[in-house]
Amino acid sequence: MAGKENREIKNSVFVDLFYEDESAEANEIALFNAIHDKPLPEGTKIRRFRVDNTIYMNFQNDISFDAGGKVIVFGEHQSTVNENMPLRSLLYIGRAYERLVPPRSRYKKKIVFLPTPEFYTFYNGKEKWEKEKELRLSDAYIVKDGEPSLELKVKVINIRPEEHHEILEKCQVLKEYSQFMEIVQNYQISGEEEPYKKAIKECIEKGILADYLMRKGSEVVNMLLDEYDYETDIEVQREEAREEGRIEEKSALIRKKLEKGKTISEIADDLENTEENIAHLIEQFHLHIN
């Protein structure tokens, strides 16, 4: 059963389709069966739950549920894949087990059995990415000396239609979601007015997520707008971080040249810049001329 809904949290279309919508349980079962050799027995209960503090700026693009003795965590990325997903998943599963294991059970002498965790990230971005890749927590360890005491693996699956990943043939709803998002992105790139409404109309005509989109068209438009804002904000933050890195690099370079006794004119020649700009940067970085 889904946790108490927080109306402050904005869901991605992915989360709505596989977590909130009336078809979510059937969609989750289809997705579970697509990634496992043995399908869930008929009538298996799905226990959906949310973990607090895993969202970015009140935007949810992860889902988790407990079924068949396993706890499955799915996430989606439409921008560059975050290679810290194993660390994020580690923090996530710790909080998930806090939800799943009653407090008194944690202090029992006998072993408390846990649902086996599995972690997946679906990549749906515009940049080129491998068809499938496994990210490991141990790749981030500073010291690598033998088998790590703690390991966590996240399978990243590229669900863009042109990659033809096998999971898309095994899970029809995921395939149609992938097609839908590609059509959305194409309308975004084209610069058309009301791209989301046009994408929804085209998909309904083609039978892609038709029932879902006919029921929730206006809600889907709002979710797509929120997703666009989220992705834009992520990209702006990345660009700001890159710019800060360039500024710090330039500051360090000018500082070194000043320490060597070079004049503003010489530094401007070295960096192929104007004396006016170099003087401004020296003032901006609070550097001292010898």
Rosetta silent file (secondary structure, phi, psi, omega in degrees, C-alpha in Angstrom):
SEQUENCE: MAGKENREIKNSVFVDLFYEDESAEANEIALFNAIHDKPLPEGTKIRRFRVDNTIYMNFQNDISFDAGGKVIVFGEHQSTVNENMPLRSLLYIGRAYERLVPPRSRYKKKIVFLPTPEFYTFYNGKEKWEKEKELRLSDAYIVKDGEPSLELKVKVINIRPEEHHEILEKCQVLKEYSQFMEIVQNYQISGEEEPYKKAIKECIEKGILADYLMRKGSEVVNMLLDEYDYETDIEVQREEAREEGRIEEKSALIRKKLEKGKTISEIADDLENTEENIAHLIEQFHLHIN
SCORE:     score description
SCORE:     0.000 S_00000001
   1 L     0.000  134.128 -177.406    0.000    0.000    0.000 S_00000001
   2 L   -64.492  146.480  178.507    1.390    3.397   -0.939 S_00000001
   3 L   -68.685  172.796 -179.177    2.558    5.607    1.902 S_00000001
   4 L   -58.432  128.209 -174.443    0.721    8.749    2.936 S_00000001
   5 L   -75.932  136.776  175.987    0.708   11.070   -0.035 S_00000001
   6 L  -109.199  110.919 -175.773    2.433   14.407    0.274 S_00000001
   7 L   -67.363  -13.266  178.270    0.821   16.898   -2.092 S_00000001
   8 L   -72.437  -25.185 -175.843    3.969   19.042   -1.890 S_00000001
   9 L   -83.673  130.141  177.986    5.867   16.370   -3.826 S_00000001
  10 E   -97.009  130.446 -179.462    5.683   16.541   -7.604 S_00000001
  11 E   -93.983  146.655  168.281    5.796   13.223   -9.403 S_00000001
  12 L   -76.745  165.429  175.868    7.431   12.466  -12.714 S_00000001
  13 H   -60.600  -38.171  179.037    5.311   10.665  -15.318 S_00000001
  14 H   -57.610  -47.880 -179.514    7.428    7.577  -14.613 S_00000001
  15 H   -65.668  -41.639 -179.533    6.496    7.650  -10.901 S_00000001
  16 H   -62.627  -44.374 -175.782    2.838    8.289  -11.643 S_00000001
  17 H   -67.457  -36.174 -175.058    2.647    5.437  -14.136 S_00000001
  18 H  -108.174    5.376 -178.038    4.419    2.896  -11.924 S_00000001
  19 H  -138.491  -43.552 -171.531    3.443    4.087   -8.451 S_00000001
  20 H  -100.124  -38.034 -171.815    0.399    6.375   -8.219 S_00000001
  21 L   -63.589  159.473  179.179   -1.928    5.614  -11.123 S_00000001
  22 L   -61.737  -21.344  178.465   -4.783    3.107  -10.856 S_00000001
  23 L   -93.286    2.562 -171.233   -2.802    0.866  -13.236 S_00000001
  24 H   -59.125  -43.678 -177.020    0.411    1.138  -11.167 S_00000001
  25 H   -63.331  -44.142  177.596    0.228   -2.261   -9.472 S_00000001
  26 H   -63.399  -37.701  179.072   -0.289   -4.097  -12.764 S_00000001
  27 H   -66.867  -39.845  178.326    2.534   -2.042  -14.284 S_00000001
  28 H   -64.731  -42.076  178.460    4.868   -2.883  -11.392 S_00000001
  29 H   -62.460  -42.772  178.582    4.116   -6.584  -11.729 S_00000001
  30 H   -61.948  -39.450 -179.970    4.807   -6.413  -15.470 S_00000001
  31 H   -69.961  -42.991  177.354    8.099   -4.635  -14.788 S_00000001
  32 H   -58.350  -47.567 -177.829    9.093   -7.113  -12.057 S_00000001
  33 H   -65.220  -30.153 -178.997    8.366  -10.058  -14.369 S_00000001
  34 H   -69.413  -27.359 -176.511   10.368   -8.458  -17.197 S_00000001
  35 H  -103.186    2.069  178.654   13.575   -8.360  -15.148 S_00000001
  36 L  -126.758  146.548  179.436   13.245  -11.801  -13.521 S_00000001
  37 L   -68.420  -34.841 -178.059   13.266  -15.284  -15.027 S_00000001
  38 L  -104.232  117.242 -178.621   10.521  -16.424  -12.669 S_00000001
  39 L   -70.834  158.981  176.684    7.324  -14.352  -12.766 S_00000001
  40 L   -65.833  138.557  176.492    5.439  -13.420   -9.610 S_00000001
  41 L   -60.526  149.537  177.996    2.732  -15.970   -8.676 S_00000001
  42 L   -55.550  133.490  177.155   -0.825  -14.930   -9.432 S_00000001
  43 L    87.736    2.915  177.820   -2.263  -12.873   -6.587 S_00000001
  44 L   -59.448  133.970  179.439    1.090  -11.722   -5.166 S_00000001
  45 L   -83.844  133.085  176.124    0.620   -8.648   -3.017 S_00000001
  46 L   -99.772  127.305  176.296    2.640   -5.573   -3.932 S_00000001
  47 E  -110.238  104.864  179.822    3.623   -3.330   -1.027 S_00000001
  48 E   -89.364  143.915  177.831    4.530    0.120   -2.289 S_00000001
  49 L  -153.004  155.847  177.468    6.296    2.590   -0.038 S_00000001
  50 L  -113.138  145.923  177.661    8.099    5.893   -0.177 S_00000001
  51 L  -107.724  130.604 -178.123   11.314    6.777    1.573 S_00000001
  52 L   -68.940  156.054  172.226   11.632   10.275    2.990 S_00000001
  53 L    62.537   28.389  176.650   14.386   12.697    2.019 S_00000001
  54 L  -112.402    4.619 -176.315   15.287   11.020   -1.258 S_00000001
  55 L   -94.862  160.749  177.776   13.709   13.648   -3.481 S_00000001
  56 E  -111.649  115.003  178.571   15.341   16.551   -5.236 S_00000001
  57 L    49.867   48.063  178.540   13.621   19.890   -4.693 S_00000001
  58 L    60.582   29.780  178.183   10.282   18.155   -3.974 S_00000001
  59 E  -120.842  126.001 -174.763   10.517   16.184   -7.208 S_00000001
  60 E  -106.159  121.448  173.728   10.127   12.401   -7.102 S_00000001
  61 L  -133.890   25.875  174.214   11.622   10.185   -9.801 S_00000001
  62 E  -124.735  149.356  173.020   12.239    7.029   -7.771 S_00000001
  63 E  -134.937  154.775  176.638    9.843    4.249   -6.801 S_00000001
  64 E  -146.928  144.948  176.995   10.203    1.267   -4.497 S_00000001
  65 E  -153.853  158.242 -176.512    8.059   -1.726   -3.692 S_00000001
  66 E  -111.892  123.317 -179.177    8.226   -5.028   -1.866 S_00000001
  67 E  -158.706  139.365  174.635    7.122   -8.204   -3.682 S_00000001
  68 L    57.498   35.385  178.822    8.033  -11.871   -3.776 S_00000001
  69 L    77.834   12.059  179.659   10.656  -11.585   -1.034 S_00000001
  70 E  -129.531  148.248  170.668   12.450   -8.726   -2.797 S_00000001
  71 E  -111.333  121.264 -173.225   12.497   -4.975   -2.394 S_00000001
  72 E  -108.173  131.086  177.461   12.916   -3.328   -5.787 S_00000001
  73 E  -118.641  119.194  177.904   14.136    0.233   -6.243 S_00000001
  74 E  -114.773  139.981  172.553   13.670    1.862   -9.647 S_00000001
  75 E  -133.590  163.538  177.632   14.828    5.307  -10.669 S_00000001
  76 E  -132.015  141.163  176.078   14.781    7.211  -13.923 S_00000001
  77 E  -128.461  127.475  176.061   17.257    9.697  -15.394 S_00000001
  78 L  -104.325  -13.554  173.887   16.568   11.862  -18.408 S_00000001
  79 L  -104.085 -162.751 -178.171   19.791   13.833  -18.100 S_00000001
  80 L   -58.134  138.232  179.851   23.329   12.446  -17.675 S_00000001
  81 L   -63.274  133.672  177.900   23.385    9.318  -15.517 S_00000001
  82 L   -81.840  114.109 -176.312   24.532   10.061  -11.979 S_00000001
  83 L   -77.368   -0.006  173.230   27.452    7.730  -11.294 S_00000001
  84 L   -94.174   16.011  179.398   26.872    8.150   -7.556 S_00000001
  85 H   -57.540  -36.166  176.915   23.675    6.090   -7.832 S_00000001
  86 H   -61.098  -41.414  177.684   25.192    3.250   -5.719 S_00000001
  87 H   -64.834  -45.056  178.310   25.820    5.687   -2.849 S_00000001
  88 H   -60.459  -40.723 -179.636   22.369    7.166   -3.217 S_00000001
  89 H   -67.171  -35.487  177.033   20.894    3.655   -3.280 S_00000001
  90 H   -60.324  -47.316  178.616   22.816    2.698   -0.127 S_00000001
  91 H   -64.193  -37.241 -178.975   21.267    5.608    1.757 S_00000001
  92 H   -64.601  -48.936 -174.336   17.897    4.757    0.242 S_00000001
  93 H   -69.376  -29.374  175.665   17.870    1.085    1.233 S_00000001
  94 H   -61.467  -44.831  179.075   18.900    1.906    4.796 S_00000001
  95 H   -71.370  -32.027  178.293   15.830    4.070    5.193 S_00000001
  96 H   -64.208  -44.446  179.351   13.708    1.483    3.352 S_00000001
  97 H   -65.108  -31.572  174.609   14.655   -1.244    5.826 S_00000001
  98 H   -60.816  -34.556  178.226   13.777    1.128    8.665 S_00000001
  99 H   -75.129  -36.237 -171.220   10.295    1.243    7.138 S_00000001
 100 H   -87.155  -26.816 -177.450   10.057   -2.493    6.498 S_00000001
 101 L  -105.667  118.593  179.433   11.506   -3.890    9.748 S_00000001
 102 L   -57.420  142.754 -177.202    9.585   -3.083   12.950 S_00000001
 103 H   -51.596  -42.046 -177.699   11.784   -1.333   15.579 S_00000001
 104 H   -66.847  -30.472 -178.205   11.447   -4.166   18.149 S_00000001
 105 H   -66.878  -26.096 -176.776   12.522   -6.782   15.597 S_00000001
 106 H   -66.308  -18.680 -175.657   15.926   -5.111   15.165 S_00000001
 107 H  -106.798    8.604  176.716   16.937   -6.151   18.689 S_00000001
 108 L   -69.955  148.837  179.247   15.941   -9.820   18.476 S_00000001
 109 L   -72.569  -37.914 -179.504   18.703  -12.347   19.033 S_00000001
 110 L   -80.147  154.983 -176.326   17.628  -14.510   16.113 S_00000001
 111 L   -59.385  137.798  174.544   18.191  -13.373   12.556 S_00000001
 112 L  -100.084  116.504 -176.117   15.581  -11.047   11.096 S_00000001
 113 L   -77.683  139.349 -174.953   15.069  -11.971    7.456 S_00000001
 114 L  -116.593  146.157  170.716   15.060   -9.115    4.970 S_00000001
 115 L   -64.206  137.041 -176.885   13.610   -8.790    1.474 S_00000001
 116 E   -70.446  126.475 -177.521   16.486   -9.009   -0.998 S_00000001
 117 E   -83.885  144.579  172.455   17.257   -5.576   -2.487 S_00000001
 118 E  -137.710  141.817 -174.713   17.667   -4.894   -6.202 S_00000001
 119 E  -126.971  129.637  179.727   18.480   -1.531   -7.768 S_00000001
 120 E  -135.347  142.473  171.659   17.749   -0.355  -11.297 S_00000001
 121 E  -125.681  127.525  176.672   18.040    2.979  -13.058 S_00000001
 122 E   -96.718  123.375  178.915   16.349    3.545  -16.404 S_00000001
 123 E   -97.148  129.823 -175.225   18.184    6.005  -18.626 S_00000001
 124 L  -136.095   28.049 -173.216   16.015    7.937  -21.034 S_00000001
 125 L   -89.132  175.998 -177.452   18.224   10.912  -21.896 S_00000001
 126 L   -83.101  -27.619 -178.621   19.328   12.535  -25.118 S_00000001
 127 L   -74.005  152.564 -179.957   23.053   11.899  -24.633 S_00000001
 128 L   -66.553  133.787  178.349   24.617    8.661  -25.837 S_00000001
 129 L  -146.074  152.639 -178.174   24.806    6.020  -23.116 S_00000001
 130 L   -58.769  155.763  179.199   25.582    2.320  -23.062 S_00000001
 131 L   -62.347  -39.336  178.149   22.749   -0.155  -23.579 S_00000001
 132 E  -156.600  139.912 -179.826   23.351   -1.544  -20.089 S_00000001
 133 E  -150.175  144.749  177.496   25.945   -0.884  -17.414 S_00000001
 134 E  -105.383  124.442  174.999   26.482   -1.928  -13.813 S_00000001
 135 E   -99.890  136.373 -178.111   27.587    0.720  -11.317 S_00000001
 136 E  -119.774  141.360  176.878   29.240   -0.519   -8.115 S_00000001
 137 H   -61.371  -37.201 -176.525   29.624    1.200   -4.777 S_00000001
 138 H   -64.794  -19.797  177.362   33.155   -0.218   -4.449 S_00000001
 139 H   -62.884  -22.819 -178.237   34.266    1.774   -7.508 S_00000001
 140 H   -91.195   -5.930 -176.449   34.125    4.844   -5.264 S_00000001
 141 L   -69.331  137.991  179.837   36.262    3.363   -2.471 S_00000001
 142 L   -69.304  -45.095  178.747   39.555    5.140   -1.853 S_00000001
 143 L  -104.073  125.164  179.137   41.340    1.955   -0.779 S_00000001
 144 L  -119.542   96.746 -178.170   40.787   -1.129   -2.933 S_00000001
 145 L  -134.320   81.992  178.967   42.414   -4.147   -1.317 S_00000001
 146 L    92.326 -167.320 -177.168   40.536   -7.342   -2.016 S_00000001
 147 L   -67.807  126.896 -177.623   36.849   -8.105   -1.825 S_00000001
 148 L   -69.354  145.982  178.014   34.977   -5.161   -0.259 S_00000001
 149 L   -70.419  -25.934  179.724   33.085   -5.731    2.972 S_00000001
 150 L  -131.164  122.991  178.433   30.206   -3.698    1.600 S_00000001
 151 L  -131.076  148.641  174.501   29.059   -3.802   -2.011 S_00000001
 152 L  -149.123  131.400 -176.322   26.003   -2.462   -3.793 S_00000001
 153 E  -116.336  136.715  174.755   25.242   -2.758   -7.499 S_00000001
 154 E  -120.356  123.562  177.920   22.931   -0.618   -9.595 S_00000001
 155 E   -90.731  119.376  178.406   21.984   -1.821  -13.060 S_00000001
 156 E   -98.145  120.896 -176.830   21.577    1.108  -15.467 S_00000001
 157 E  -116.863  125.284  178.433   19.373    0.213  -18.447 S_00000001
 158 E   -83.075  113.467 -176.376   19.066    2.449  -21.505 S_00000001
 159 L  -102.804   14.038  174.643   15.387    2.375  -22.479 S_00000001
 160 L   -63.797  137.649 -174.323   15.574    4.671  -25.486 S_00000001
 161 H   -52.758  -37.829 -175.728   13.764    2.880  -28.362 S_00000001
 162 H   -68.918  -15.741  178.716   16.784    2.902  -30.683 S_00000001
 163 H   -79.612  -19.439  177.013   18.821    0.849  -28.158 S_00000001
 164 L    53.012   43.303  177.814   16.353   -2.070  -28.491 S_00000001
 165 L   -66.300  140.840 -174.819   16.986   -3.311  -24.967 S_00000001
 166 H   -57.589  -30.123 -176.914   15.352   -6.692  -24.374 S_00000001
 167 H   -61.726  -27.229 -178.629   13.373   -5.406  -21.386 S_00000001
 168 H   -70.522  -27.860  176.939   11.231   -3.294  -23.723 S_00000001
 169 H   -81.563  -21.184 -179.732    9.979   -6.430  -25.480 S_00000001
 170 H   -89.307  -21.437 -177.287    9.250   -8.089  -22.145 S_00000001
 171 L  -130.513  100.505 -174.080    7.353   -5.159  -20.614 S_00000001
 172 H   -62.322  -39.940 -177.209    4.851   -3.496  -22.943 S_00000001
 173 H   -67.221  -36.364  176.998    4.036   -0.586  -20.629 S_00000001
 174 H   -68.616  -37.850  177.470    7.733    0.316  -20.271 S_00000001
 175 H   -61.362  -46.282 -179.289    8.124    0.091  -24.058 S_00000001
 176 H   -68.554  -34.908  175.573    5.196    2.449  -24.600 S_00000001
 177 H   -62.587  -43.137  178.490    6.485    4.809  -21.913 S_00000001
 178 H   -60.512  -44.487  178.903    9.846    4.886  -23.710 S_00000001
 179 H   -64.323  -41.972  179.400    8.125    5.649  -27.029 S_00000001
 180 H   -59.709  -47.314 -177.862    6.008    8.339  -25.400 S_00000001
 181 H   -66.735  -32.366  176.763    9.033   10.111  -23.877 S_00000001
 182 H   -66.103  -41.840  178.418   10.874    9.998  -27.222 S_00000001
 183 H   -65.158  -40.712  176.319    7.913   11.677  -28.934 S_00000001
 184 H   -58.435  -48.461 -178.232    7.774   14.273  -26.136 S_00000001
 185 H   -63.862  -36.655  178.453   11.487   15.022  -26.555 S_00000001
 186 H   -64.565  -40.397  177.031   11.124   15.325  -30.332 S_00000001
 187 H   -67.610  -36.127  176.774    8.370   17.914  -29.928 S_00000001
 188 H   -60.644  -47.400 -177.596   10.499   19.776  -27.376 S_00000001
 189 H   -65.388  -34.581 -176.296   13.423   19.937  -29.799 S_00000001
 190 H   -67.544  -18.354 -179.235   11.191   21.027  -32.708 S_00000001
 191 L    77.642   14.207  179.447   10.250   24.232  -30.884 S_00000001
 192 L   -66.761  151.996  172.824    6.538   23.669  -31.486 S_00000001
 193 L   -74.171  145.634 -179.382    3.996   25.458  -29.334 S_00000001
 194 L    50.088   54.926 -176.544    2.307   23.225  -26.746 S_00000001
 195 H   -60.803  -35.098 -175.719    4.701   20.311  -27.403 S_00000001
 196 H   -71.333  -40.471  177.773    3.300   18.168  -24.596 S_00000001
 197 H   -64.050  -39.105  179.984   -0.302   18.406  -25.747 S_00000001
 198 H   -69.025  -37.855  178.404    0.762   17.520  -29.289 S_00000001
 199 H   -64.428  -42.454  179.306    2.849   14.584  -28.048 S_00000001
 200 H   -63.429  -43.674  179.988   -0.090   13.265  -26.027 S_00000001
 201 H   -61.226  -45.031 -179.370   -2.444   13.627  -29.013 S_00000001
 202 H   -63.272  -41.905 -178.162   -0.028   11.765  -31.308 S_00000001
 203 H   -67.308  -38.820  177.565    0.479    8.944  -28.810 S_00000001
 204 H   -62.213  -42.573  179.805   -3.253    8.472  -28.272 S_00000001
 205 H   -63.834  -32.806 -178.361   -3.727    8.262  -32.057 S_00000001
 206 H   -90.833   -2.531  179.920   -0.926    5.669  -32.282 S_00000001
 207 L    77.653   23.743  179.197   -2.167    3.637  -29.303 S_00000001
 208 L   -96.171  113.525 -174.965    0.878    4.468  -27.146 S_00000001
 209 L    50.378   33.776 -170.691   -0.189    4.604  -23.462 S_00000001
 210 H   -58.591  -48.024 -177.998   -3.566    5.541  -24.947 S_00000001
 211 H   -62.029  -47.399 -179.799   -5.773    4.579  -21.984 S_00000001
 212 H   -60.237  -46.462 -176.811   -3.484    6.299  -19.468 S_00000001
 213 H   -71.373  -32.151  176.794   -3.145    9.473  -21.552 S_00000001
 214 H   -68.630  -35.651  179.696   -6.872    9.701  -22.285 S_00000001
 215 H   -75.103  -36.108 -167.492   -7.612    9.479  -18.569 S_00000001
 216 H  -129.196   30.918 -174.630   -4.880   11.831  -17.338 S_00000001
 217 H   -53.098  -51.954 -176.328   -3.882   14.049  -20.257 S_00000001
 218 H   -67.088  -37.232  177.621   -3.952   17.415  -18.445 S_00000001
 219 H   -64.953  -39.432  179.679   -2.227   15.958  -15.369 S_00000001
 220 H   -63.964  -39.509  176.928    0.480   14.476  -17.597 S_00000001
 221 H   -57.985  -46.223  179.906    1.070   17.895  -19.190 S_00000001
 222 H   -63.780  -39.153  178.360    1.624   19.387  -15.718 S_00000001
 223 H   -65.269  -40.303  178.843    3.973   16.556  -14.756 S_00000001
 224 H   -65.104  -37.824  176.628    5.977   17.036  -17.951 S_00000001
 225 H   -62.518  -42.055  177.792    6.269   20.764  -17.230 S_00000001
 226 H   -65.264  -39.900  178.819    7.587   19.939  -13.752 S_00000001
 227 H   -63.524  -41.345  179.731   10.026   17.416  -15.223 S_00000001
 228 H   -62.235  -43.711  178.387   11.276   20.002  -17.713 S_00000001
 229 H   -61.799  -40.263 -179.948   11.823   22.507  -14.888 S_00000001
 230 H   -63.621  -49.386 -179.280   13.651   19.835  -12.879 S_00000001
 231 H   -64.179  -39.016  178.524   15.954   18.843  -15.721 S_00000001
 232 H   -63.203  -42.414 -179.496   16.614   22.502  -16.568 S_00000001
 233 H   -64.167  -41.070  177.443   17.500   23.248  -12.959 S_00000001
 234 H   -59.826  -45.811 -178.333   19.880   20.284  -12.836 S_00000001
 235 H   -65.475  -39.959  177.905   21.606   21.482  -16.015 S_00000001
 236 H   -61.478  -43.920  179.525   21.853   25.065  -14.714 S_00000001
 237 H   -62.875  -39.475  178.835   23.468   23.789  -11.508 S_00000001
 238 H   -64.838  -43.077  179.791   25.925   21.706  -13.505 S_00000001
 239 H   -64.648  -39.729  177.529   26.825   24.666  -15.699 S_00000001
 240 H   -62.674  -40.508  179.194   27.278   26.867  -12.628 S_00000001
 241 H   -65.140  -40.837  178.009   29.560   24.233  -11.111 S_00000001
 242 H   -64.335  -41.307  179.982   31.592   24.052  -14.334 S_00000001
 243 H   -65.188  -41.185  177.370   31.832   27.837  -14.449 S_00000001
 244 H   -61.729  -38.693  178.137   32.959   27.976  -10.812 S_00000001
 245 H   -63.444  -42.128  178.736   35.622   25.397  -11.641 S_00000001
 246 H   -65.084  -39.535  179.861   36.855   27.480  -14.579 S_00000001
 247 H   -65.086  -44.609  179.326   36.943   30.612  -12.430 S_00000001
 248 H   -63.505  -38.244  178.818   38.905   28.885   -9.664 S_00000001
 249 H   -64.271  -43.233  179.696   41.340   27.504  -12.249 S_00000001
 250 H   -66.174  -39.687  178.457   41.855   30.958  -13.759 S_00000001
 251 H   -60.712  -45.724 -179.518   42.304   32.491  -10.296 S_00000001
 252 H   -63.521  -38.177 -179.353   44.982   29.937   -9.389 S_00000001
 253 H   -65.798  -45.448  179.416   46.783   30.518  -12.708 S_00000001
 254 H   -65.621  -40.203  179.916   46.871   34.307  -12.266 S_00000001
 255 H   -59.618  -43.874 -179.819   47.985   33.927   -8.634 S_00000001
 256 H   -61.560  -40.791 -178.649   50.944   31.757   -9.679 S_00000001
 257 H   -69.364  -35.844  176.152   52.028   34.256  -12.295 S_00000001
 258 H   -65.981  -39.482  179.458   51.793   37.119   -9.812 S_00000001
 259 H   -64.532  -26.265  177.689   53.892   35.156   -7.317 S_00000001
 260 L   -82.739    0.873  176.627   56.554   34.815  -10.006 S_00000001
 261 L    86.147   14.929 -179.039   56.640   38.597  -10.220 S_00000001
 262 L   -75.630  147.857  178.967   54.928   38.942  -13.594 S_00000001
 263 L   -85.231  168.461  177.984   53.221   42.203  -14.462 S_00000001
 264 H   -60.068  -39.402 -179.913   49.617   42.612  -15.579 S_00000001
 265 H   -62.813  -43.228  179.991   50.875   43.215  -19.111 S_00000001
 266 H   -66.976  -40.702  179.335   52.936   39.986  -19.106 S_00000001
 267 H   -64.404  -40.899  178.635   50.062   37.963  -17.660 S_00000001
 268 H   -60.977  -40.308  177.408   47.719   39.375  -20.306 S_00000001
 269 H   -64.902  -45.074 -178.841   50.179   38.279  -23.025 S_00000001
 270 H   -60.468  -41.650 -174.544   50.558   34.786  -21.496 S_00000001
 271 L   -95.695    6.017 -179.979   46.787   34.247  -21.239 S_00000001
 272 L    52.195   52.539 -178.436   45.980   35.978  -24.527 S_00000001
 273 L  -133.623  175.829  178.767   43.713   38.435  -22.740 S_00000001
 274 L   -90.919  154.725  178.002   43.506   42.184  -22.307 S_00000001
 275 H   -62.313  -35.873 -179.874   45.237   44.056  -19.494 S_00000001
 276 H   -61.663  -45.026  179.621   41.877   45.538  -18.520 S_00000001
 277 H   -66.041  -41.725  179.690   40.328   42.071  -18.032 S_00000001
 278 H   -63.500  -42.559  178.621   43.323   40.764  -16.079 S_00000001
 279 H   -61.974  -39.779  178.819   43.246   43.809  -13.784 S_00000001
 280 H   -65.092  -41.450 -179.863   39.538   43.252  -13.219 S_00000001
 281 H   -66.553  -38.835  177.899   40.110   39.551  -12.390 S_00000001
 282 H   -60.664  -41.009  177.922   42.924   40.420   -9.953 S_00000001
 283 H   -68.616  -42.760 -178.597   40.525   42.774   -8.173 S_00000001
 284 H   -63.444  -39.459 -177.533   37.673   40.228   -8.300 S_00000001
 285 L   -87.318   -0.517 -178.665   39.845   37.422   -6.847 S_00000001
 286 L    57.840   43.094  178.667   41.371   39.794   -4.236 S_00000001
 287 L   -88.604  159.313 -176.936   44.861   38.979   -5.456 S_00000001
 288 L  -115.468  134.876  177.483   47.907   41.061   -4.584 S_00000001
 289 L   -90.501  127.920 -179.165   50.424   42.496   -7.046 S_00000001
 290 L   -70.297    0.000    0.000   54.012   42.231   -5.840 S_00000001
